[in-house]
Amino acid sequence: MAYDPGAIDATLAAAVGDEPALIAELRAAFLDSVQHGLAVLEAARGDVAWREAAFRLRGLAASFGAVRLMAIATEAAEAEAHDAALLRRLRRAVERL
């Protein structure tokens, strides 16, 4: 799966046009939301809470075209809660945003 670092900016530009300041503001809000979503996932208690947090993270990633994060969040939703390898992969994907 390829990682396209420009996908998020392209998605935002398609939504708001050529407004660099607004794109930067929306990108920062997206990154804050992703970090919060990851924190909620890490703090999830039980399989149901884990799955719901993973699906929320996946939806957020999909909304902004973060394909790699979306795919890993999908894997997390289907895995056992607090899968250490998936959490590492999610953290790396978030860092790359």
N, CA, C and O atoms as CSV, one atom per row, in Angstrom:
chain,resi,resn,atom,element,x,y,z
A,1,MET,N,N,0.842,-1.160,0.000
A,1,MET,CA,C,0.000,0.000,0.000
A,1,MET,C,C,0.897,1.235,0.000
A,1,MET,O,O,1.779,1.369,0.848
A,2,ALA,N,N,0.673,2.110,-0.928
A,2,ALA,CA,C,1.496,3.307,-1.042
A,2,ALA,C,C,1.001,4.393,-0.099
A,2,ALA,O,O,-0.182,4.469,0.230
A,3,TYR,N,N,1.913,5.207,0.313
A,3,TYR,CA,C,1.573,6.356,1.157
A,3,TYR,C,C,1.721,7.603,0.313
A,3,TYR,O,O,2.790,7.854,-0.244
A,4,ASP,N,N,0.673,8.377,0.213
A,4,ASP,CA,C,0.693,9.607,-0.564
A,4,ASP,C,C,0.638,10.789,0.393
A,4,ASP,O,O,-0.435,11.142,0.881
A,5,PRO,N,N,1.791,11.407,0.668
A,5,PRO,CA,C,1.811,12.502,1.635
A,5,PRO,C,C,0.986,13.708,1.210
A,5,PRO,O,O,0.641,14.538,2.051
A,6,GLY,N,N,0.666,13.823,-0.055
A,6,GLY,CA,C,-0.118,14.959,-0.517
A,6,GLY,C,C,-1.615,14.711,-0.546
A,6,GLY,O,O,-2.385,15.611,-0.883
A,7,ALA,N,N,-2.038,13.501,-0.196
A,7,ALA,CA,C,-3.460,13.161,-0.296
A,7,ALA,C,C,-4.323,14.028,0.613
A,7,ALA,O,O,-5.392,14.481,0.205
A,8,ILE,N,N,-3.873,14.258,1.822
A,8,ILE,CA,C,-4.667,15.056,2.758
A,8,ILE,C,C,-4.795,16.487,2.247
A,8,ILE,O,O,-5.890,17.050,2.237
A,9,ASP,N,N,-3.685,17.073,1.827
A,9,ASP,CA,C,-3.732,18.442,1.314
A,9,ASP,C,C,-4.582,18.529,0.050
A,9,ASP,O,O,-5.304,19.507,-0.143
A,10,ALA,N,N,-4.503,17.518,-0.811
A,10,ALA,CA,C,-5.316,17.511,-2.025
A,10,ALA,C,C,-6.801,17.422,-1.687
A,10,ALA,O,O,-7.624,18.094,-2.307
A,11,THR,N,N,-7.136,16.601,-0.711
A,11,THR,CA,C,-8.529,16.482,-0.280
A,11,THR,C,C,-9.028,17.810,0.268
A,11,THR,O,O,-10.137,18.243,-0.045
A,12,LEU,N,N,-8.211,18.449,1.080
A,12,LEU,CA,C,-8.596,19.740,1.652
A,12,LEU,C,C,-8.706,20.815,0.577
A,12,LEU,O,O,-9.635,21.622,0.601
A,13,ALA,N,N,-7.767,20.832,-0.361
A,13,ALA,CA,C,-7.807,21.825,-1.434
A,13,ALA,C,C,-9.057,21.641,-2.293
A,13,ALA,O,O,-9.652,22.619,-2.746
A,14,ALA,N,N,-9.452,20.390,-2.514
A,14,ALA,CA,C,-10.669,20.135,-3.288
A,14,ALA,C,C,-11.902,20.653,-2.552
A,14,ALA,O,O,-12.879,21.071,-3.173
A,15,ALA,N,N,-11.841,20.618,-1.233
A,15,ALA,CA,C,-12.993,21.057,-0.437
A,15,ALA,C,C,-13.068,22.573,-0.288
A,15,ALA,O,O,-14.161,23.139,-0.308
A,16,VAL,N,N,-11.923,23.239,-0.138
A,16,VAL,CA,C,-11.946,24.674,0.168
A,16,VAL,C,C,-11.308,25.552,-0.902
A,16,VAL,O,O,-11.344,26.777,-0.796
A,17,GLY,N,N,-10.733,24.951,-1.913
A,17,GLY,CA,C,-10.103,25.735,-2.966
A,17,GLY,C,C,-8.692,26.155,-2.598
A,17,GLY,O,O,-8.059,25.571,-1.718
A,18,ASP,N,N,-8.214,27.176,-3.288
A,18,ASP,CA,C,-6.837,27.643,-3.106
A,18,ASP,C,C,-6.773,28.628,-1.943
A,18,ASP,O,O,-6.646,29.838,-2.132
A,19,GLU,N,N,-6.863,28.086,-0.757
A,19,GLU,CA,C,-6.817,28.881,0.474
A,19,GLU,C,C,-5.776,28.265,1.405
A,19,GLU,O,O,-6.140,27.534,2.326
A,20,PRO,N,N,-4.490,28.543,1.187
A,20,PRO,CA,C,-3.434,27.888,1.963
A,20,PRO,C,C,-3.588,28.012,3.476
A,20,PRO,O,O,-3.314,27.056,4.201
A,21,ALA,N,N,-4.019,29.161,3.959
A,21,ALA,CA,C,-4.160,29.337,5.408
A,21,ALA,C,C,-5.271,28.448,5.959
A,21,ALA,O,O,-5.124,27.845,7.022
A,22,LEU,N,N,-6.375,28.370,5.233
A,22,LEU,CA,C,-7.487,27.520,5.663
A,22,LEU,C,C,-7.105,26.045,5.583
A,22,LEU,O,O,-7.453,25.260,6.465
A,23,ILE,N,N,-6.391,25.673,4.530
A,23,ILE,CA,C,-5.923,24.290,4.399
A,23,ILE,C,C,-5.023,23.935,5.575
A,23,ILE,O,O,-5.154,22.857,6.154
A,24,ALA,N,N,-4.117,24.828,5.929
A,24,ALA,CA,C,-3.211,24.571,7.056
A,24,ALA,C,C,-3.988,24.434,8.364
A,24,ALA,O,O,-3.680,23.575,9.190
A,25,GLU,N,N,-4.989,25.279,8.543
A,25,GLU,CA,C,-5.803,25.219,9.763
A,25,GLU,C,C,-6.593,23.904,9.834
A,25,GLU,O,O,-6.657,23.265,10.885
A,26,LEU,N,N,-7.185,23.515,8.717
A,26,LEU,CA,C,-7.949,22.263,8.688
A,26,LEU,C,C,-7.041,21.049,8.863
A,26,LEU,O,O,-7.413,20.072,9.514
A,27,ARG,N,N,-5.856,21.121,8.279
A,27,ARG,CA,C,-4.891,20.022,8.431
A,27,ARG,C,C,-4.499,19.873,9.898
A,27,ARG,O,O,-4.422,18.756,10.409
A,28,ALA,N,N,-4.253,20.983,10.571
A,28,ALA,CA,C,-3.895,20.942,11.995
A,28,ALA,C,C,-5.042,20.368,12.823
A,28,ALA,O,O,-4.815,19.587,13.746
A,29,ALA,N,N,-6.266,20.755,12.492
A,29,ALA,CA,C,-7.432,20.213,13.205
A,29,ALA,C,C,-7.557,18.714,12.963
A,29,ALA,O,O,-7.884,17.960,13.879
A,30,PHE,N,N,-7.301,18.286,11.743
A,30,PHE,CA,C,-7.326,16.855,11.427
A,30,PHE,C,C,-6.282,16.107,12.247
A,30,PHE,O,O,-6.581,15.071,12.841
A,31,LEU,N,N,-5.066,16.628,12.279
A,31,LEU,CA,C,-3.999,15.965,13.036
A,31,LEU,C,C,-4.337,15.891,14.523
A,31,LEU,O,O,-4.083,14.871,15.163
A,32,ASP,N,N,-4.900,16.951,15.073
A,32,ASP,CA,C,-5.334,16.927,16.478
A,32,ASP,C,C,-6.391,15.849,16.694
A,32,ASP,O,O,-6.340,15.109,17.676
A,33,SER,N,N,-7.339,15.766,15.780
A,33,SER,CA,C,-8.402,14.767,15.896
A,33,SER,C,C,-7.857,13.352,15.791
A,33,SER,O,O,-8.297,12.458,16.513
A,34,VAL,N,N,-6.902,13.149,14.897
A,34,VAL,CA,C,-6.293,11.825,14.747
A,34,VAL,C,C,-5.545,11.443,16.018
A,34,VAL,O,O,-5.656,10.310,16.488
A,35,GLN,N,N,-4.791,12.374,16.570
A,35,GLN,CA,C,-4.055,12.075,17.803
A,35,GLN,C,C,-5.008,11.771,18.952
A,35,GLN,O,O,-4.745,10.882,19.761
A,36,HIS,N,N,-6.107,12.502,19.025
A,36,HIS,CA,C,-7.118,12.224,20.049
A,36,HIS,C,C,-7.742,10.846,19.810
A,36,HIS,O,O,-7.935,10.077,20.752
A,37,GLY,N,N,-8.052,10.540,18.560
A,37,GLY,CA,C,-8.631,9.236,18.226
A,37,GLY,C,C,-7.714,8.093,18.589
A,37,GLY,O,O,-8.169,7.057,19.073
A,38,LEU,N,N,-6.429,8.268,18.360
A,38,LEU,CA,C,-5.459,7.241,18.728
A,38,LEU,C,C,-5.392,7.093,20.243
A,38,LEU,O,O,-5.296,5.976,20.751
A,39,ALA,N,N,-5.441,8.200,20.964
A,39,ALA,CA,C,-5.426,8.147,22.430
A,39,ALA,C,C,-6.660,7.423,22.965
A,39,ALA,O,O,-6.565,6.650,23.919
A,40,VAL,N,N,-7.810,7.673,22.355
A,40,VAL,CA,C,-9.040,6.983,22.764
A,40,VAL,C,C,-8.904,5.490,22.498
A,40,VAL,O,O,-9.304,4.672,23.327
A,41,LEU,N,N,-8.346,5.135,21.355
A,41,LEU,CA,C,-8.135,3.723,21.027
A,41,LEU,C,C,-7.209,3.068,22.047
A,41,LEU,O,O,-7.483,1.967,22.524
A,42,GLU,N,N,-6.122,3.744,22.375
A,42,GLU,CA,C,-5.164,3.190,23.335
A,42,GLU,C,C,-5.777,3.028,24.722
A,42,GLU,O,O,-5.390,2.132,25.473
A,43,ALA,N,N,-6.725,3.884,25.061
A,43,ALA,CA,C,-7.351,3.838,26.388
A,43,ALA,C,C,-8.606,2.964,26.425
A,43,ALA,O,O,-9.208,2.786,27.484
A,44,ALA,N,N,-8.997,2.424,25.283
A,44,ALA,CA,C,-10.234,1.642,25.207
A,44,ALA,C,C,-10.195,0.462,26.173
A,44,ALA,O,O,-9.194,-0.242,26.301
A,45,ARG,N,N,-11.316,0.280,26.839
A,45,ARG,CA,C,-11.447,-0.846,27.772
A,45,ARG,C,C,-12.424,-1.842,27.167
A,45,ARG,O,O,-13.623,-1.580,27.067
A,46,GLY,N,N,-11.898,-2.968,26.774
A,46,GLY,CA,C,-12.743,-4.016,26.211
A,46,GLY,C,C,-12.791,-3.985,24.697
A,46,GLY,O,O,-12.434,-2.997,24.056
A,47,ASP,N,N,-13.243,-5.101,24.151
A,47,ASP,CA,C,-13.275,-5.265,22.700
A,47,ASP,C,C,-14.235,-4.300,22.008
A,47,ASP,O,O,-13.926,-3.780,20.936
A,48,VAL,N,N,-15.388,-4.061,22.611
A,48,VAL,CA,C,-16.380,-3.185,21.978
A,48,VAL,C,C,-15.851,-1.757,21.888
A,48,VAL,O,O,-15.944,-1.128,20.833
A,49,ALA,N,N,-15.304,-1.246,22.968
A,49,ALA,CA,C,-14.757,0.116,22.962
A,49,ALA,C,C,-13.590,0.227,21.987
A,49,ALA,O,O,-13.454,1.231,21.288
A,50,TRP,N,N,-12.753,-0.796,21.940
A,50,TRP,CA,C,-11.622,-0.838,21.004
A,50,TRP,C,C,-12.135,-0.762,19.567
A,50,TRP,O,O,-11.656,0.046,18.772
A,51,ARG,N,N,-13.107,-1.605,19.245
A,51,ARG,CA,C,-13.638,-1.663,17.885
A,51,ARG,C,C,-14.274,-0.324,17.496
A,51,ARG,O,O,-14.048,0.177,16.395
A,52,GLU,N,N,-15.062,0.246,18.394
A,52,GLU,CA,C,-15.703,1.531,18.098
A,52,GLU,C,C,-14.673,2.635,17.877
A,52,GLU,O,O,-14.822,3.451,16.968
A,53,ALA,N,N,-13.635,2.662,18.699
A,53,ALA,CA,C,-12.584,3.678,18.542
A,53,ALA,C,C,-11.834,3.483,17.228
A,53,ALA,O,O,-11.489,4.453,16.553
A,54,ALA,N,N,-11.584,2.227,16.868
A,54,ALA,CA,C,-10.890,1.943,15.608
A,54,ALA,C,C,-11.742,2.378,14.419
A,54,ALA,O,O,-11.225,2.946,13.457
A,55,PHE,N,N,-13.038,2.115,14.483
A,55,PHE,CA,C,-13.922,2.537,13.390
A,55,PHE,C,C,-14.013,4.059,13.296
A,55,PHE,O,O,-14.067,4.603,12.193
A,56,ARG,N,N,-14.029,4.749,14.428
A,56,ARG,CA,C,-14.039,6.222,14.397
A,56,ARG,C,C,-12.755,6.749,13.757
A,56,ARG,O,O,-12.790,7.678,12.951
A,57,LEU,N,N,-11.623,6.148,14.123
A,57,LEU,CA,C,-10.348,6.558,13.541
A,57,LEU,C,C,-10.337,6.283,12.040
A,57,LEU,O,O,-9.842,7.094,11.257
A,58,ARG,N,N,-10.880,5.146,11.648
A,58,ARG,CA,C,-10.958,4.809,10.226
A,58,ARG,C,C,-11.811,5.830,9.477
A,58,ARG,O,O,-11.432,6.282,8.396
A,59,GLY,N,N,-12.952,6.191,10.039
A,59,GLY,CA,C,-13.823,7.164,9.390
A,59,GLY,C,C,-13.163,8.523,9.237
A,59,GLY,O,O,-13.291,9.176,8.201
A,60,LEU,N,N,-12.467,8.936,10.264
A,60,LEU,CA,C,-11.743,10.205,10.206
A,60,LEU,C,C,-10.681,10.163,9.113
A,60,LEU,O,O,-10.558,11.095,8.318
A,61,ALA,N,N,-9.918,9.078,9.079
A,61,ALA,CA,C,-8.878,8.926,8.060
A,61,ALA,C,C,-9.485,8.924,6.660
A,61,ALA,O,O,-8.944,9.546,5.746
A,62,ALA,N,N,-10.599,8.231,6.490
A,62,ALA,CA,C,-11.249,8.163,5.181
A,62,ALA,C,C,-11.729,9.540,4.732
A,62,ALA,O,O,-11.645,9.876,3.551
A,63,SER,N,N,-12.226,10.326,5.661
A,63,SER,CA,C,-12.737,11.658,5.329
A,63,SER,C,C,-11.666,12.573,4.757
A,63,SER,O,O,-11.967,13.490,3.993
A,64,PHE,N,N,-10.421,12.325,5.126
A,64,PHE,CA,C,-9.326,13.192,4.695
A,64,PHE,C,C,-8.384,12.516,3.706
A,64,PHE,O,O,-7.348,13.083,3.358
A,65,GLY,N,N,-8.720,11.332,3.256
A,65,GLY,CA,C,-7.899,10.652,2.263
A,65,GLY,C,C,-6.616,10.058,2.801
A,65,GLY,O,O,-5.674,9.831,2.042
A,66,ALA,N,N,-6.562,9.802,4.105
A,66,ALA,CA,C,-5.377,9.185,4.721
A,66,ALA,C,C,-5.519,7.665,4.592
A,66,ALA,O,O,-5.892,6.979,5.544
A,67,VAL,N,N,-5.217,7.161,3.406
A,67,VAL,CA,C,-5.491,5.776,3.037
A,67,VAL,C,C,-4.751,4.780,3.924
A,67,VAL,O,O,-5.342,3.790,4.358
A,68,ARG,N,N,-3.498,5.016,4.196
A,68,ARG,CA,C,-2.713,4.081,5.012
A,68,ARG,C,C,-3.302,3.977,6.422
A,68,ARG,O,O,-3.486,2.877,6.941
A,69,LEU,N,N,-3.593,5.111,7.029
A,69,LEU,CA,C,-4.178,5.119,8.365
A,69,LEU,C,C,-5.540,4.433,8.353
A,69,LEU,O,O,-5.869,3.688,9.277
A,70,MET,N,N,-6.319,4.675,7.328
A,70,MET,CA,C,-7.629,4.055,7.210
A,70,MET,C,C,-7.506,2.531,7.160
A,70,MET,O,O,-8.263,1.825,7.826
A,71,ALA,N,N,-6.566,2.032,6.382
A,71,ALA,CA,C,-6.385,0.585,6.254
A,71,ALA,C,C,-5.945,-0.047,7.572
A,71,ALA,O,O,-6.435,-1.112,7.945
A,72,ILE,N,N,-5.035,0.600,8.266
A,72,ILE,CA,C,-4.549,0.042,9.537
A,72,ILE,C,C,-5.643,0.113,10.596
A,72,ILE,O,O,-5.778,-0.806,11.404
A,73,ALA,N,N,-6.416,1.178,10.604
A,73,ALA,CA,C,-7.527,1.286,11.552
A,73,ALA,C,C,-8.572,0.206,11.280
A,73,ALA,O,O,-9.180,-0.319,12.212
A,74,THR,N,N,-8.780,-0.125,10.014
A,74,THR,CA,C,-9.694,-1.218,9.669
A,74,THR,C,C,-9.174,-2.533,10.230
A,74,THR,O,O,-9.934,-3.313,10.804
A,75,GLU,N,N,-7.883,-2.777,10.064
A,75,GLU,CA,C,-7.276,-3.984,10.645
A,75,GLU,C,C,-7.465,-4.006,12.155
A,75,GLU,O,O,-7.773,-5.048,12.733
A,76,ALA,N,N,-7.281,-2.857,12.788
A,76,ALA,CA,C,-7.415,-2.780,14.244
A,76,ALA,C,C,-8.839,-3.113,14.676
A,76,ALA,O,O,-9.040,-3.788,15.686
A,77,ALA,N,N,-9.821,-2.646,13.923
A,77,ALA,CA,C,-11.218,-2.915,14.269
A,77,ALA,C,C,-11.536,-4.399,14.216
A,77,ALA,O,O,-12.438,-4.876,14.904
A,78,GLU,N,N,-10.795,-5.119,13.401
A,78,GLU,CA,C,-11.040,-6.550,13.234
A,78,GLU,C,C,-10.132,-7.403,14.111
A,78,GLU,O,O,-10.264,-8.626,14.129
A,79,ALA,N,N,-9.221,-6.779,14.829
A,79,ALA,CA,C,-8.243,-7.508,15.647
A,79,ALA,C,C,-8.665,-7.502,17.113
A,79,ALA,O,O,-9.628,-6.842,17.502
A,80,GLU,N,N,-7.924,-8.249,17.902
A,80,GLU,CA,C,-8.153,-8.228,19.344
A,80,GLU,C,C,-7.744,-6.869,19.903
A,80,GLU,O,O,-6.845,-6.210,19.380
A,81,ALA,N,N,-8.415,-6.470,20.963
A,81,ALA,CA,C,-8.127,-5.175,21.583
A,81,ALA,C,C,-6.671,-5.088,22.019
A,81,ALA,O,O,-6.095,-6.053,22.522
A,82,HIS,N,N,-6.102,-3.928,21.818
A,82,HIS,CA,C,-4.740,-3.587,22.251
A,82,HIS,C,C,-3.665,-4.471,21.621
A,82,HIS,O,O,-2.678,-4.823,22.268
A,83,ASP,N,N,-3.866,-4.823,20.362
A,83,ASP,CA,C,-2.851,-5.566,19.621
A,83,ASP,C,C,-1.615,-4.667,19.510
A,83,ASP,O,O,-1.658,-3.617,18.870
A,84,ALA,N,N,-0.528,-5.085,20.134
A,84,ALA,CA,C,0.677,-4.243,20.225
A,84,ALA,C,C,1.249,-3.897,18.853
A,84,ALA,O,O,1.663,-2.761,18.624
A,85,ALA,N,N,1.274,-4.859,17.948
A,85,ALA,CA,C,1.829,-4.606,16.615
A,85,ALA,C,C,0.979,-3.585,15.859
A,85,ALA,O,O,1.513,-2.700,15.191
A,86,LEU,N,N,-0.329,-3.710,15.966
A,86,LEU,CA,C,-1.202,-2.747,15.288
A,86,LEU,C,C,-1.079,-1.354,15.894
A,86,LEU,O,O,-1.089,-0.359,15.169
A,87,LEU,N,N,-0.966,-1.277,17.199
A,87,LEU,CA,C,-0.777,0.033,17.832
A,87,LEU,C,C,0.512,0.691,17.352
A,87,LEU,O,O,0.533,1.896,17.103
A,88,ARG,N,N,1.578,-0.080,17.221
A,88,ARG,CA,C,2.844,0.477,16.698
A,88,ARG,C,C,2.649,0.990,15.278
A,88,ARG,O,O,3.104,2.082,14.939
A,89,ARG,N,N,1.970,0.198,14.447
A,89,ARG,CA,C,1.737,0.608,13.059
A,89,ARG,C,C,0.861,1.858,12.993
A,89,ARG,O,O,1.098,2.745,12.173
A,90,LEU,N,N,-0.147,1.926,13.857
A,90,LEU,CA,C,-0.998,3.120,13.894
A,90,LEU,C,C,-0.204,4.348,14.313
A,90,LEU,O,O,-0.343,5.415,13.715
A,91,ARG,N,N,0.620,4.203,15.332
A,91,ARG,CA,C,1.452,5.339,15.779
A,91,ARG,C,C,2.362,5.819,14.653
A,91,ARG,O,O,2.507,7.022,14.434
A,92,ARG,N,N,2.976,4.873,13.938
A,92,ARG,CA,C,3.856,5.245,12.817
A,92,ARG,C,C,3.069,5.965,11.728
A,92,ARG,O,O,3.528,6.966,11.178
A,93,ALA,N,N,1.885,5.452,11.422
A,93,ALA,CA,C,1.064,6.087,10.382
A,93,ALA,C,C,0.686,7.511,10.784
A,93,ALA,O,O,0.692,8.416,9.950
A,94,VAL,N,N,0.361,7.708,12.049
A,94,VAL,CA,C,0.015,9.048,12.533
A,94,VAL,C,C,1.237,9.959,12.470
A,94,VAL,O,O,1.123,11.118,12.069
A,95,GLU,N,N,2.393,9.453,12.860
A,95,GLU,CA,C,3.622,10.263,12.802
A,95,GLU,C,C,3.931,10.709,11.382
A,95,GLU,O,O,4.473,11.796,11.181
A,96,ARG,N,N,3.597,9.892,10.403
A,96,ARG,CA,C,3.900,10.204,9.006
A,96,ARG,C,C,2.947,11.226,8.401
A,96,ARG,O,O,3.202,11.768,7.326
A,97,LEU,N,N,1.861,11.480,9.093
A,97,LEU,CA,C,0.915,12.470,8.566
A,97,LEU,C,C,1.515,13.860,8.658
A,97,LEU,O,O,0.875,14.836,8.265
